[in-house]
Amino acid sequence: MDIIFIDDLRLSAHIGIYPREKAMAQMIDISLQIGASTASAGASDDIHDTIDYAVVVDRLRRELAERRFNLLEKLAEYIASMLREDFGASWVRVSIAKPGVMRGVRRVGVVIERGKAD
């Protein structure tokens, strides 16, 4: 299996359970590993034969501007499902982190994998 990746995508999101988090959007970091066969694209040199990471990033920007989530876990599941159902990924690893939300902690977050044997 081949992997298309997007590392450290920084987006503004409405996410959290605490009043201060619900009051305003905050920055989150998203990294994705997307399992997909790239053999066709490697042979054809055609973007339509692979998952276009620019389309993925644009979709995430739109979705996070419109939606609200309480937990990083829920957002990670949402992204994993979107990549598998709408983009045809056979496997995904989604990492989401909130930087600087706790004193003395650089980042907190979650990593999930879906598709291999879930």
PATIVO-22886 format. One record per residue: residue in one letter; x, y, z of N, C-alpha, C in turn. Coordinates in steps of 0.1 Angstrom, whole numbers, plus 5000, padded with zeros to 4 digits. Atoms other than C-alpha are relative to their C-alpha. Example, Ala and Ser with C-alpha at 12.3 -4.5 7.8 and 13.67 -1.06 7.14 Angstrom:
PATIVO-22886
{code = a&n.u = 5009&n.v = 4988&n.w = 5000&ca.u = 5123&ca.v = 4955&ca.w = 5078&c.u = 5009&c.v = 5012&c.w = 5000}
{code = s&n.u = 4991&n.v = 4989&n.w = 5000&ca.u = 5137&ca.v = 4989&ca.w = 5071&c.u = 4992&c.v = 5011&c.w = 5008}
END
This chain:
PATIVO-22886
{code = m&n.u = 5008&n.v = 4988&n.w = 5000&ca.u = 5000&ca.v = 5000&ca.w = 5000&c.u = 5009&c.v = 5012&c.w = 5000}
{code = d&n.u = 4993&n.v = 4987&n.w = 5001&ca.u = 5012&ca.v = 5035&ca.w = 4992&c.u = 4993&c.v = 5010&c.w = 5010}
{code = i&n.u = 5005&n.v = 4990&n.w = 4991&ca.u = 5007&ca.v = 5065&ca.w = 5015&c.u = 5002&c.v = 5014&c.w = 4995}
{code = i&n.u = 5000&n.v = 4986&n.w = 5002&ca.u = 4998&ca.v = 5100&ca.w = 5007&c.u = 4999&c.v = 5007&c.w = 5013}
{code = f&n.u = 5000&n.v = 4994&n.w = 4987&ca.u = 5006&ca.v = 5123&ca.w = 5036&c.u = 4998&c.v = 5015&c.w = 4999}
{code = i&n.u = 5002&n.v = 4985&n.w = 4998&ca.u = 4997&ca.v = 5158&ca.w = 5048&c.u = 5005&c.v = 5002&c.w = 5014}
{code = d&n.u = 4995&n.v = 4998&n.w = 4986&ca.u = 5018&ca.v = 5169&ca.w = 5078&c.u = 4998&c.v = 5014&c.w = 5005}
{code = d&n.u = 5001&n.v = 4988&n.w = 4992&ca.u = 5011&ca.v = 5196&ca.w = 5103&c.u = 4992&c.v = 5011&c.w = 4993}
{code = l&n.u = 5010&n.v = 4990&n.w = 5006&ca.u = 4981&ca.v = 5213&ca.w = 5086&c.u = 4994&c.v = 5007&c.w = 5012}
{code = r&n.u = 5005&n.v = 4992&n.w = 4989&ca.u = 4972&ca.v = 5241&ca.w = 5109&c.u = 4987&c.v = 5007&c.w = 4996}
{code = l&n.u = 5013&n.v = 4994&n.w = 5003&ca.u = 4935&ca.v = 5251&ca.w = 5109&c.u = 4994&c.v = 5005&c.w = 5013}
{code = s&n.u = 5009&n.v = 4994&n.w = 4990&ca.u = 4911&ca.v = 5271&ca.w = 5130&c.u = 4988&c.v = 4991&c.w = 5002}
{code = a&n.u = 5012&n.v = 5008&n.w = 4998&ca.u = 4884&ca.v = 5250&ca.w = 5146&c.u = 4993&c.v = 5003&c.w = 5013}
{code = h&n.u = 5008&n.v = 4999&n.w = 4987&ca.u = 4856&ca.v = 5252&ca.w = 5171&c.u = 4999&c.v = 4986&c.w = 5006}
{code = i&n.u = 4999&n.v = 5013&n.w = 4994&ca.u = 4864&ca.v = 5223&ca.w = 5193&c.u = 5003&c.v = 5001&c.w = 5015}
{code = g&n.u = 4997&n.v = 4999&n.w = 4986&ca.u = 4863&ca.v = 5217&ca.w = 5230&c.u = 4987&c.v = 4998&c.w = 5008}
{code = i&n.u = 5011&n.v = 5001&n.w = 4991&ca.u = 4841&ca.v = 5211&ca.w = 5260&c.u = 4999&c.v = 5011&c.w = 5010}
{code = y&n.u = 5000&n.v = 4989&n.w = 4990&ca.u = 4851&ca.v = 5240&ca.w = 5282&c.u = 4995&c.v = 5013&c.w = 4995}
{code = p&n.u = 5006&n.v = 4987&n.w = 5004&ca.u = 4834&ca.v = 5274&ca.w = 5281&c.u = 5010&c.v = 5008&c.w = 4992}
{code = r&n.u = 4991&n.v = 4992&n.w = 5007&ca.u = 4866&ca.v = 5291&ca.w = 5270&c.u = 5003&c.v = 4995&c.w = 4985}
{code = e&n.u = 4999&n.v = 5006&n.w = 5013&ca.u = 4869&ca.v = 5266&ca.w = 5241&c.u = 4988&c.v = 5002&c.w = 4991}
{code = k&n.u = 5013&n.v = 4999&n.w = 5008&ca.u = 4833&ca.v = 5270&ca.w = 5230&c.u = 4998&c.v = 5015&c.w = 4996}
{code = a&n.u = 5002&n.v = 4986&n.w = 5003&ca.u = 4836&ca.v = 5308&ca.w = 5230&c.u = 5007&c.v = 5005&c.w = 4987}
{code = m&n.u = 4993&n.v = 4995&n.w = 5012&ca.u = 4861&ca.v = 5311&ca.w = 5201&c.u = 5007&c.v = 4988&c.w = 4994}
{code = a&n.u = 4993&n.v = 5010&n.w = 5007&ca.u = 4878&ca.v = 5290&ca.w = 5175&c.u = 5015&c.v = 5000&c.w = 5005}
{code = q&n.u = 4986&n.v = 5001&n.w = 4996&ca.u = 4913&ca.v = 5277&ca.w = 5183&c.u = 5008&c.v = 4993&c.w = 4989}
{code = m&n.u = 4991&n.v = 5006&n.w = 5010&ca.u = 4942&ca.v = 5265&ca.w = 5163&c.u = 5002&c.v = 4985&c.w = 5003}
{code = i&n.u = 4996&n.v = 5014&n.w = 4998&ca.u = 4947&ca.v = 5227&ca.w = 5158&c.u = 5009&c.v = 4996&c.w = 4989}
{code = d&n.u = 4991&n.v = 5006&n.w = 5010&ca.u = 4973&ca.v = 5207&ca.w = 5140&c.u = 4995&c.v = 4987&c.w = 4996}
{code = i&n.u = 5004&n.v = 5012&n.w = 5006&ca.u = 4963&ca.v = 5179&ca.w = 5117&c.u = 5011&c.v = 4994&c.w = 4991}
{code = s&n.u = 4992&n.v = 5007&n.w = 5009&ca.u = 4985&ca.v = 5153&ca.w = 5102&c.u = 4993&c.v = 4987&c.w = 4995}
{code = l&n.u = 5007&n.v = 5011&n.w = 5006&ca.u = 4972&ca.v = 5126&ca.w = 5078&c.u = 5009&c.v = 4991&c.w = 4993}
{code = q&n.u = 4994&n.v = 5010&n.w = 5009&ca.u = 4985&ca.v = 5094&ca.w = 5063&c.u = 4989&c.v = 4993&c.w = 4994}
{code = i&n.u = 5011&n.v = 5005&n.w = 5008&ca.u = 4962&ca.v = 5082&ca.w = 5036&c.u = 5005&c.v = 4988&c.w = 4992}
{code = g&n.u = 4996&n.v = 5011&n.w = 5008&ca.u = 4966&ca.v = 5047&ca.w = 5023&c.u = 4992&c.v = 4999&c.w = 4987}
{code = a&n.u = 5007&n.v = 5001&n.w = 5013&ca.u = 4958&ca.v = 5044&ca.w = 4986&c.u = 5010&c.v = 4995&c.w = 4990}
{code = s&n.u = 4991&n.v = 5004&n.w = 5011&ca.u = 4973&ca.v = 5028&ca.w = 4955&c.u = 5003&c.v = 5012&c.w = 4992}
{code = t&n.u = 4996&n.v = 4989&n.w = 5009&ca.u = 4993&ca.v = 5054&ca.w = 4936&c.u = 5006&c.v = 4994&c.w = 4987}
{code = a&n.u = 4994&n.v = 5006&n.w = 5012&ca.u = 5003&ca.v = 5029&ca.w = 4908&c.u = 4995&c.v = 5006&c.w = 4988}
{code = s&n.u = 5007&n.v = 4994&n.w = 5012&ca.u = 4978&ca.v = 5043&ca.w = 4883&c.u = 5005&c.v = 5014&c.w = 4998}
{code = a&n.u = 4995&n.v = 4986&n.w = 5001&ca.u = 4989&ca.v = 5079&ca.w = 4890&c.u = 5014&c.v = 5000&c.w = 4996}
{code = g&n.u = 4986&n.v = 5001&n.w = 5003&ca.u = 5025&ca.v = 5069&ca.w = 4888&c.u = 5002&c.v = 4997&c.w = 4985}
{code = a&n.u = 4999&n.v = 5004&n.w = 5014&ca.u = 5019&ca.v = 5054&ca.w = 4854&c.u = 4994&c.v = 5011&c.w = 4990}
{code = s&n.u = 5007&n.v = 4991&n.w = 5009&ca.u = 4995&ca.v = 5080&ca.w = 4840&c.u = 5005&c.v = 5015&c.w = 5001}
{code = d&n.u = 4996&n.v = 4986&n.w = 4997&ca.u = 5009&ca.v = 5112&ca.w = 4856&c.u = 4988&c.v = 5009&c.w = 5000}
{code = d&n.u = 5013&n.v = 4993&n.w = 5000&ca.u = 4972&ca.v = 5122&ca.w = 4860&c.u = 4995&c.v = 5001&c.w = 5014}
{code = i&n.u = 5005&n.v = 4997&n.w = 4987&ca.u = 4959&ca.v = 5138&ca.w = 4892&c.u = 4987&c.v = 4993&c.w = 5003}
{code = h&n.u = 5013&n.v = 5007&n.w = 4998&ca.u = 4925&ca.v = 5121&ca.w = 4887&c.u = 5002&c.v = 4985&c.w = 5003}
{code = d&n.u = 4997&n.v = 5014&n.w = 4996&ca.u = 4942&ca.v = 5087&ca.w = 4893&c.u = 5005&c.v = 4998&c.w = 5014}
{code = t&n.u = 4995&n.v = 5001&n.w = 4986&ca.u = 4951&ca.v = 5095&ca.w = 4929&c.u = 4991&c.v = 5009&c.w = 5009}
{code = i&n.u = 5007&n.v = 4991&n.w = 4990&ca.u = 4938&ca.v = 5113&ca.w = 4960&c.u = 5007&c.v = 5014&c.w = 4999}
{code = d&n.u = 4994&n.v = 4987&n.w = 5001&ca.u = 4944&ca.v = 5150&ca.w = 4954&c.u = 5001&c.v = 5007&c.w = 5014}
{code = y&n.u = 4999&n.v = 4994&n.w = 4986&ca.u = 4958&ca.v = 5164&ca.w = 4987&c.u = 4995&c.v = 5014&c.w = 5001}
{code = a&n.u = 5006&n.v = 4986&n.w = 5000&ca.u = 4948&ca.v = 5200&ca.w = 4977&c.u = 4985&c.v = 4999&c.w = 5002}
{code = v&n.u = 5015&n.v = 5002&n.w = 4998&ca.u = 4912&ca.v = 5188&ca.w = 4975&c.u = 4997&c.v = 4996&c.w = 5014}
{code = v&n.u = 5002&n.v = 5004&n.w = 4986&ca.u = 4915&ca.v = 5171&ca.w = 5009&c.u = 5002&c.v = 5012&c.w = 5009}
{code = v&n.u = 4998&n.v = 4988&n.w = 4991&ca.u = 4929&ca.v = 5203&ca.w = 5025&c.u = 4989&c.v = 5010&c.w = 4999}
{code = d&n.u = 5011&n.v = 4991&n.w = 5002&ca.u = 4903&ca.v = 5225&ca.w = 5010&c.u = 4987&c.v = 4995&c.w = 5006}
{code = r&n.u = 5012&n.v = 5005&n.w = 4993&ca.u = 4875&ca.v = 5202&ca.w = 5022&c.u = 5001&c.v = 5001&c.w = 5015}
{code = l&n.u = 4999&n.v = 4999&n.w = 4985&ca.u = 4889&ca.v = 5201&ca.w = 5057&c.u = 4999&c.v = 5015&c.w = 5004}
{code = r&n.u = 5002&n.v = 4986&n.w = 4997&ca.u = 4891&ca.v = 5239&ca.w = 5057&c.u = 4985&c.v = 5004&c.w = 5001}
{code = r&n.u = 5014&n.v = 4997&n.w = 5001&ca.u = 4855&ca.v = 5242&ca.w = 5047&c.u = 4992&c.v = 4993&c.w = 5011}
{code = e&n.u = 5008&n.v = 5007&n.w = 4989&ca.u = 4842&ca.v = 5215&ca.w = 5071&c.u = 5003&c.v = 5006&c.w = 5014}
{code = l&n.u = 4997&n.v = 4995&n.w = 4987&ca.u = 4860&ca.v = 5229&ca.w = 5101&c.u = 4995&c.v = 5015&c.w = 5002}
{code = a&n.u = 5006&n.v = 4987&n.w = 4999&ca.u = 4847&ca.v = 5264&ca.w = 5093&c.u = 4985&c.v = 4999&c.w = 5004}
{code = e&n.u = 5015&n.v = 5001&n.w = 4999&ca.u = 4811&ca.v = 5251&ca.w = 5094&c.u = 4996&c.v = 4991&c.w = 5012}
{code = r&n.u = 5004&n.v = 5010&n.w = 4990&ca.u = 4812&ca.v = 5223&ca.w = 5121&c.u = 5006&c.v = 5004&c.w = 5013}
{code = r&n.u = 4995&n.v = 4999&n.w = 4986&ca.u = 4817&ca.v = 5222&ca.w = 5159&c.u = 5001&c.v = 4986&c.w = 5005}
{code = f&n.u = 4997&n.v = 5013&n.w = 4994&ca.u = 4831&ca.v = 5193&ca.w = 5178&c.u = 5003&c.v = 5002&c.w = 5015}
{code = n&n.u = 4996&n.v = 5000&n.w = 4986&ca.u = 4834&ca.v = 5186&ca.w = 5215&c.u = 5014&c.v = 4994&c.w = 5002}
{code = l&n.u = 4988&n.v = 5007&n.w = 4997&ca.u = 4862&ca.v = 5161&ca.w = 5214&c.u = 5009&c.v = 4998&c.w = 4987}
{code = l&n.u = 4991&n.v = 5003&n.w = 5011&ca.u = 4893&ca.v = 5156&ca.w = 5192&c.u = 4997&c.v = 4986&c.w = 4995}
{code = e&n.u = 5003&n.v = 5013&n.w = 5004&ca.u = 4883&ca.v = 5119&ca.w = 5191&c.u = 4989&c.v = 5000&c.w = 4989}
{code = k&n.u = 5012&n.v = 4999&n.w = 5010&ca.u = 4850&ca.v = 5128&ca.w = 5173&c.u = 5005&c.v = 5006&c.w = 4987}
{code = l&n.u = 4995&n.v = 4994&n.w = 5012&ca.u = 4868&ca.v = 5151&ca.w = 5149&c.u = 5009&c.v = 4990&c.w = 4992}
{code = a&n.u = 4991&n.v = 5009&n.w = 5007&ca.u = 4894&ca.v = 5124&ca.w = 5141&c.u = 4991&c.v = 4989&c.w = 4993}
{code = e&n.u = 5009&n.v = 5010&n.w = 5007&ca.u = 4866&ca.v = 5098&ca.w = 5134&c.u = 4993&c.v = 5006&c.w = 4988}
{code = y&n.u = 5007&n.v = 4994&n.w = 5011&ca.u = 4848&ca.v = 5123&ca.w = 5112&c.u = 5010&c.v = 5001&c.w = 4988}
{code = i&n.u = 4990&n.v = 4999&n.w = 5010&ca.u = 4880&ca.v = 5129&ca.w = 5092&c.u = 5003&c.v = 4987&c.w = 4994}
{code = a&n.u = 4997&n.v = 5014&n.w = 5005&ca.u = 4888&ca.v = 5092&ca.w = 5089&c.u = 4989&c.v = 4995&c.w = 4991}
{code = s&n.u = 5011&n.v = 5005&n.w = 5008&ca.u = 4853&ca.v = 5084&ca.w = 5077&c.u = 4999&c.v = 5008&c.w = 4986}
{code = m&n.u = 5000&n.v = 4992&n.w = 5012&ca.u = 4854&ca.v = 5113&ca.w = 5052&c.u = 5010&c.v = 4995&c.w = 4990}
{code = l&n.u = 4990&n.v = 5004&n.w = 5009&ca.u = 4887&ca.v = 5101&ca.w = 5037&c.u = 4997&c.v = 4986&c.w = 4994}
{code = r&n.u = 5004&n.v = 5014&n.w = 5005&ca.u = 4875&ca.v = 5065&ca.w = 5034&c.u = 4988&c.v = 5000&c.w = 4991}
{code = e&n.u = 5013&n.v = 5000&n.w = 5008&ca.u = 4840&ca.v = 5072&ca.w = 5021&c.u = 5000&c.v = 5009&c.w = 4988}
{code = d&n.u = 5001&n.v = 4990&n.w = 5011&ca.u = 4845&ca.v = 5103&ca.w = 5000&c.u = 5012&c.v = 5000&c.w = 4991}
{code = f&n.u = 4987&n.v = 5000&n.w = 5008&ca.u = 4881&ca.v = 5099&ca.w = 4988&c.u = 5005&c.v = 4986&c.w = 4996}
{code = g&n.u = 4996&n.v = 5014&n.w = 5004&ca.u = 4884&ca.v = 5061&ca.w = 4986&c.u = 5012&c.v = 4995&c.w = 5007}
{code = a&n.u = 4988&n.v = 5005&n.w = 4993&ca.u = 4912&ca.v = 5057&ca.w = 5011&c.u = 4998&c.v = 4986&c.w = 5005}
{code = s&n.u = 5002&n.v = 5013&n.w = 4994&ca.u = 4917&ca.v = 5021&ca.w = 5021&c.u = 5004&c.v = 4999&c.w = 5014}
{code = w&n.u = 4995&n.v = 5000&n.w = 4987&ca.u = 4935&ca.v = 5030&ca.w = 5053&c.u = 5003&c.v = 5015&c.w = 5003}
{code = v&n.u = 4996&n.v = 4986&n.w = 4996&ca.u = 4940&ca.v = 5063&ca.w = 5073&c.u = 5006&c.v = 5000&c.w = 5014}
{code = r&n.u = 4995&n.v = 4997&n.w = 4987&ca.u = 4960&ca.v = 5075&ca.w = 5102&c.u = 4998&c.v = 5015&c.w = 5002}
{code = v&n.u = 5003&n.v = 4986&n.w = 4998&ca.u = 4947&ca.v = 5108&ca.w = 5116&c.u = 5005&c.v = 5004&c.w = 5014}
{code = s&n.u = 4994&n.v = 4994&n.w = 4987&ca.u = 4966&ca.v = 5128&ca.w = 5142&c.u = 4995&c.v = 5014&c.w = 5001}
{code = i&n.u = 5005&n.v = 4986&n.w = 4998&ca.u = 4951&ca.v = 5159&ca.w = 5157&c.u = 5005&c.v = 5005&c.w = 5014}
{code = a&n.u = 4995&n.v = 4995&n.w = 4988&ca.u = 4967&ca.v = 5181&ca.w = 5183&c.u = 4996&c.v = 5014&c.w = 5002}
{code = k&n.u = 5002&n.v = 4987&n.w = 4996&ca.u = 4959&ca.v = 5212&ca.w = 5202&c.u = 5013&c.v = 5005&c.w = 5006}
{code = p&n.u = 4988&n.v = 4994&n.w = 4994&ca.u = 4990&ca.v = 5233&ca.w = 5208&c.u = 4997&c.v = 5010&c.w = 5011}
{code = g&n.u = 5000&n.v = 4990&n.w = 4990&ca.u = 4995&ca.v = 5252&ca.w = 5240&c.u = 4987&c.v = 5002&c.w = 5008}
{code = v&n.u = 5012&n.v = 4998&n.w = 4992&ca.u = 4962&ca.v = 5245&ca.w = 5257&c.u = 5001&c.v = 4997&c.w = 5015}
{code = m&n.u = 4998&n.v = 5003&n.w = 4986&ca.u = 4977&ca.v = 5233&ca.w = 5290&c.u = 5014&c.v = 5006&c.w = 5004}
{code = r&n.u = 4988&n.v = 4995&n.w = 4995&ca.u = 5004&ca.v = 5250&ca.w = 5310&c.u = 5011&c.v = 4989&c.w = 5001}
{code = g&n.u = 4989&n.v = 5009&n.w = 4999&ca.u = 5037&ca.v = 5232&ca.w = 5307&c.u = 4999&c.v = 4988&c.w = 4990}
{code = v&n.u = 5001&n.v = 5010&n.w = 5010&ca.u = 5025&ca.v = 5210&ca.w = 5278&c.u = 4999&c.v = 5006&c.w = 4986}
{code = r&n.u = 4999&n.v = 4995&n.w = 5014&ca.u = 5034&ca.v = 5217&ca.w = 5242&c.u = 4988&c.v = 4997&c.w = 4992}
{code = r&n.u = 5011&n.v = 5004&n.w = 5008&ca.u = 5006&ca.v = 5198&ca.w = 5226&c.u = 4993&c.v = 4988&c.w = 5007}
{code = v&n.u = 5008&n.v = 5012&n.w = 4996&ca.u = 4978&ca.v = 5174&ca.w = 5235&c.u = 4992&c.v = 4995&c.w = 4988}
{code = g&n.u = 5007&n.v = 5004&n.w = 5012&ca.u = 4960&ca.v = 5152&ca.w = 5210&c.u = 4996&c.v = 4985&c.w = 5000}
{code = v&n.u = 5004&n.v = 5014&n.w = 5002&ca.u = 4949&ca.v = 5119&ca.w = 5196&c.u = 5004&c.v = 4996&c.w = 4986}
{code = v&n.u = 4996&n.v = 5007&n.w = 5013&ca.u = 4960&ca.v = 5095&ca.w = 5168&c.u = 4991&c.v = 4988&c.w = 4999}
{code = i&n.u = 5008&n.v = 5012&n.w = 5002&ca.u = 4936&ca.v = 5070&ca.w = 5153&c.u = 5004&c.v = 4994&c.w = 4986}
{code = e&n.u = 4998&n.v = 5007&n.w = 5013&ca.u = 4940&ca.v = 5044&ca.w = 5125&c.u = 4987&c.v = 4993&c.w = 4997}
{code = r&n.u = 5012&n.v = 5007&n.w = 5005&ca.u = 4911&ca.v = 5031&ca.w = 5105&c.u = 5002&c.v = 4994&c.w = 4987}
{code = g&n.u = 5000&n.v = 5006&n.w = 5013&ca.u = 4908&ca.v = 5006&ca.w = 5077&c.u = 5007&c.v = 4987&c.w = 4999}
{code = k&n.u = 4993&n.v = 5013&n.w = 5001&ca.u = 4933&ca.v = 4978&ca.w = 5082&c.u = 4992&c.v = 4989&c.w = 5005}
{code = a&n.u = 5008&n.v = 5011&n.w = 4994&ca.u = 4915&ca.v = 4956&ca.w = 5106&c.u = 4991&c.v = 5005&c.w = 5011}
{code = d&n.u = 5009&n.v = 4994&n.w = 4990&ca.u = 4892&ca.v = 4979&ca.w = 5125&c.u = 4986&c.v = 4994&c.w = 4999}
END
